[in-house]
């Protein structure tokens, strides 16, 4: 099962006054859907900002966040600051971070005009660049080839034993790398996909940066394909948090496909097809998750390959989600449920891929209906009449499992800071009411960048289809804990 983080039971902090969250509007002016999808999209980027590591920029909008983990990499004599904390903890796990970055960039590539119209284009570019800047630091080249690549900063066990803000961390944060003798094809190829997709996103915005991203992507892919191995075999500290259960072939196929999209070089498409056909074989009956990119790789090939079998594969996989067959069950309220861990993240990822397939490969209104129903369920159209995005709507989670946002709040009390835009895990079974708004429940109430990345890309699709404007800068600035800085 995809486990974003599995924390130990934290220590109860001392109580302090808790500000009451202000309900936010969920009506939908200037649109035809149920919700203000532009507002939800806008707030999703606030969550990514809340999970930034390193030296924060002058336009940081999260008042309760400041510079943190500014010595990352010092144990190996490198600057490994920046990037994203994974979830409610403070480890920087490279495999999921690269997956999330790719997912964010993909939404921007396919729906650029909608992003421009939504006013969130700059926020998207900044969110993607915060990850890619870190990947560039983590990649060590020599003679135009990858020498080593850092895939994790922080020890998960020590980190999960600490309940406090990232600004006050004092434990050691060791750096972990892969190299030719200790390979990690999944982490390297996954990052190649992130860099190649970002190069497309930045092409025409900052061509020099796009070139740099693409050069690094090519090197990492060659390294991943040449020196085969699972990164979690080479880096034991990745276990049990992000063990590579699916292996590395899915990331290699996805990385090659993205390099084809970024370069137009036929050799990458041929490589993607060969790896998929001979090593992956068929997309997972799950969906896109940090550990398994077979579904996204299949969809990329359905877009780019002349062989119709990839379309047949994607459609066969989507049938289970649309119909609630195989391992997918529908709740009475309409949630397509696959597993107790991150149930809403999985439905979000499938929503994005289903709608994208409809928009770019083969139109099928069932895919659009599926995506619309799943995202609306998340935003509040469910039997609980509750939003699973924090700070969106009038009834949303108060106690996410997130160290920084919780502040000094004791167990059983709302977090001290509103973690605007964060998607919680969601129902732990196909029962719509199997949800626990409790800080100690890291199954249903965990938050993670891996949950928000697919939701963000699904939200730009909803905005593209139905509108629903974001908040004005003045409205955004009025949110508790948020400051809009003009730079």
SEDO-891661 format. One record per residue (C-alpha): residue in three letters; x, y, z. Coordinates in steps of 0.2 Angstrom, whole numbers, plus 5000, padded with zeros to 4 digits. Example, Ala and Ser with C-alpha at 12.3 -4.5 7.8 and 13.67 -1.06 7.14 Angstrom:
BEGIN
ALA506249785039/SER506849955036/
//
This chain:
BEGIN
UNK500050005000/UNK500650184997/UNK501250245013/UNK501650435013/UNK502450425030/UNK502150315045/UNK502450425060/UNK502750365078/UNK501450425091/UNK502050605094/UNK502150695111/UNK500750805116/UNK501250985116/UNK500751115128/UNK499051195125/UNK498951375118/UNK497551485112/UNK496851425095/UNK496251545082/UNK494551505075/UNK494651465056/UNK493551575045/UNK492351485033/UNK492851515015/UNK491551535001/UNK491251374991/UNK489951454979/UNK490551464961/UNK490451634953/UNK490951654935/UNK490751464932/UNK489551324929/UNK490151194942/UNK489751164960/UNK491351244967/UNK492651384965/UNK493951274957/UNK495051414955/UNK495051454973/UNK495351264977/UNK496851264965/UNK497551424972/UNK497451354990/UNK498251194985/UNK499851294980/UNK499851374998/UNK500051195005/UNK501551164994/UNK502251335000/UNK501951275018/UNK503051115015/UNK504551205008/UNK506251175015/UNK507751285015/UNK507951475014/UNK506151545010/UNK506051684997/UNK505451865001/UNK503751824994/UNK503351685006/UNK501551695009/UNK501451575025/UNK501751685040/UNK502051535052/UNK503451465041/UNK505251535040/UNK506951465035/UNK507251285040/UNK508551145037/UNK509751265030/UNK511251145034/UNK510551005023/UNK512050915014/UNK513350985026/UNK513750805032/UNK514350765014/UNK515050945010/UNK513650984998/UNK512251114997/UNK510651004998/UNK509551145005/UNK507851174997/UNK506551054990/UNK504950994999/UNK504650905016/UNK503650755011/UNK502050755022/UNK501750805040/UNK503550765044/UNK505250845038/UNK506150705028/UNK506550745010/UNK506150585000/UNK506750604983/UNK505650474974/UNK504050544979/UNK504650724977/UNK505150684959/UNK503450604956/UNK502450754963/UNK503550874953/UNK503150784937/UNK501250774941/UNK501250964944/UNK502251004928/UNK501150884918/UNK499550984922/UNK500451144917/UNK501051074901/UNK499251014896/UNK498251154902/UNK499351304901/UNK498051424894/UNK496851374909/UNK498251404921/UNK498551574913/UNK496751624914/UNK496651564932/UNK498051674938/UNK499051534945/UNK500351514931/UNK501651594941/UNK501251494957/UNK501351334946/UNK503051384939/UNK503751424957/UNK503051264964/UNK503951164951/UNK505551264951/UNK505651244970/UNK505851054967/UNK506951054951/UNK508151174959/UNK508351054973/UNK508550904961/UNK509951004952/UNK510851024968/UNK510650834972/UNK511350784955/UNK513250774954/UNK514050754936/UNK515750724930/UNK516250734912/UNK514450754906/UNK513850594916/UNK513050564932/UNK514250524946/UNK513050524960/UNK511350574965/UNK510650614982/UNK508950534985/UNK508550575003/UNK508950695017/UNK508450655035/UNK508150495044/UNK506350445045/UNK506450355062/UNK507250505070/UNK506150625061/UNK504550545066/UNK505050535084/UNK505150725084/UNK503450825085/UNK503851005082/UNK504151135068/UNK505551115055/UNK506251285061/UNK506651205078/UNK507351035072/UNK509050995080/UNK509250805076/UNK510550755063/UNK509950755045/UNK511050625035/UNK511150635017/UNK510950475006/UNK511550444988/UNK511550324974/UNK512950294962/UNK513550164950/UNK514050044963/UNK512450074973/UNK511150104959/UNK509350174960/UNK508550174943/UNK506850214950/UNK507450374959/UNK508550424945/UNK507350394931/UNK505950474941/UNK506950624943/UNK507350624924/UNK505550624921/UNK505350774933/UNK506750874925/UNK506150834907/UNK504350884910/UNK504951044919/UNK506051084904/UNK504451084893/UNK503551194906/UNK504951314906/UNK505251314887/UNK504851494881/UNK504851554899/UNK506651534903/UNK507551434889/UNK509251434898/UNK508451344913/UNK507451234902/UNK509151184893/UNK509951144910/UNK508451044916/UNK508450944900/UNK510350904900/UNK510250844918/UNK508750734914/UNK509650654899/UNK511150614911/UNK510050544925/UNK509050434913/UNK510650364905/UNK511350324922/UNK509650244928/UNK509550134912/UNK511450084913/UNK511650044932/UNK510049954936/UNK509449924954/UNK508049984966/UNK508550134976/UNK507850064992/UNK509049914991/UNK510450034990/UNK509850165003/UNK509150065017/UNK508550225026/UNK507150235012/UNK506350085021/UNK504950065026/UNK504350235021/UNK504550235002/UNK505150054998/UNK505150034979/UNK503949884978/UNK503549904960/UNK505349904955/UNK506150034942/UNK505449984925/UNK503950094927/UNK505050244930/UNK506250204916/UNK504750194904/UNK504050354910/UNK505750444910/UNK506050394892/UNK504350444887/UNK504550614895/UNK506250634886/UNK505350604870/UNK504050734873/UNK505450854878/UNK506650814863/UNK505650734849/UNK507150614848/UNK506350444842/UNK507650344852/UNK506850394868/UNK505050344862/UNK505850174855/UNK506650154872/UNK505050194882/UNK504050064871/UNK505449934873/UNK505449954892/UNK503649954894/UNK503349804883/UNK504649694890/UNK504849744908/UNK503249834913/UNK501949734903/UNK500349814908/UNK499849964919/UNK499549934937/UNK497749904943/UNK498150034956/UNK498350214948/UNK499750334948/UNK500650334965/UNK502450384970/UNK503050204969/UNK502150154953/UNK502150254937/UNK501550124925/UNK499850204923/UNK500550374918/UNK501850294907/UNK500450194898/UNK499550364896/UNK501050454889/UNK501350304876/UNK499450314872/UNK499750494868/UNK501350474858/UNK501450304851/UNK500750244835/UNK500350074842/UNK498550064848/UNK498849934862/UNK499350074874/UNK497650154872/UNK496849984875/UNK497849964890/UNK497350134897/UNK495550104893/UNK495549934901/UNK496350004917/UNK495050154918/UNK493550034916/UNK493849964934/UNK493850144941/UNK492350204931/UNK491350044934/UNK491950004952/UNK492549834947/UNK494149734951/UNK494949814967/UNK493949974965/UNK492349994976/UNK491150134976/UNK490550214993/UNK488650254994/UNK489150434992/UNK490050404975/UNK491950394981/UNK492950274970/UNK493950184984/UNK495450084981/UNK496450074998/UNK496350145015/UNK498050245013/UNK497750405004/UNK496050354997/UNK495650534990/UNK497450554982/UNK497150394972/UNK495450454966/UNK496250624962/UNK497650544952/UNK496450434942/UNK495350584939/UNK496750684931/UNK497250534920/UNK495550494915/UNK495150674910/UNK496750694902/UNK496450544892/UNK494750614887/UNK495550784882/UNK497050724872/UNK496750544866/UNK494950484865/UNK493450574871/UNK492250474882/UNK491050574893/UNK491150444906/UNK492950494910/UNK492450674912/UNK490950624923/UNK492050514934/UNK493350654936/UNK492050784940/UNK491150674953/UNK492750624962/UNK493450804963/UNK491750874969/UNK491650734982/UNK493350794989/UNK492750974989/UNK491150944999/UNK489850844988/UNK489850694999/UNK488650625013/UNK489650715026/UNK489450875018/UNK491250905022/UNK492750965012/UNK494350865013/UNK495351015008/UNK495851115023/UNK495251295023/UNK494051265008/UNK492251265011/UNK491351285028/UNK491651115035/UNK493451055033/UNK494750955044/UNK495451045059/UNK496750925065/UNK497850865051/UNK499350765055/UNK500650895051/UNK501950955064/UNK502251135058/UNK500351175056/UNK499951095073/UNK500951225082/UNK500651215101/UNK498951135099/UNK498550995111/UNK497850835105/UNK496050845102/UNK496051035097/UNK496151115080/UNK497951155073/UNK498651315078/UNK498851365060/UNK497651335046/UNK498551225033/UNK497651305018/UNK497451195003/UNK498051025010/UNK497150875005/UNK496950745019/UNK497050555016/UNK495150525017/UNK493950385021/UNK494850225027/UNK493550115019/UNK492150125006/UNK491050195020/UNK490850385018/UNK490950415036/UNK492550315040/UNK493550465042/UNK494350525058/UNK494850715060/UNK496150675073/UNK497950725073/UNK498450555078/UNK497650465064/UNK498950465050/UNK497950355039/UNK496350465036/UNK497050635042/UNK498850635035/UNK499250765022/UNK500650755009/UNK501350834994/UNK500950674985/UNK499150694989/UNK499050874983/UNK500050854967/UNK498750744957/UNK497350844965/UNK498151014959/UNK498250944941/UNK496450884942/UNK495851054949/UNK496551144934/UNK495551024923/UNK493951074933/UNK494351254931/UNK494651234913/UNK492951144911/UNK491851244924/UNK492751404929/UNK492551464947/UNK493751604951/UNK495151614964/UNK495151734978/UNK495751914975/UNK497451954982/UNK496552054996/UNK495451905000/UNK496951795000/UNK497851915011/UNK496451925024/UNK496551735027/UNK497351695044/UNK499151655043/UNK499251715025/UNK500151865019/UNK500251915000/UNK501852004997/UNK502152104982/UNK503952094975/
//
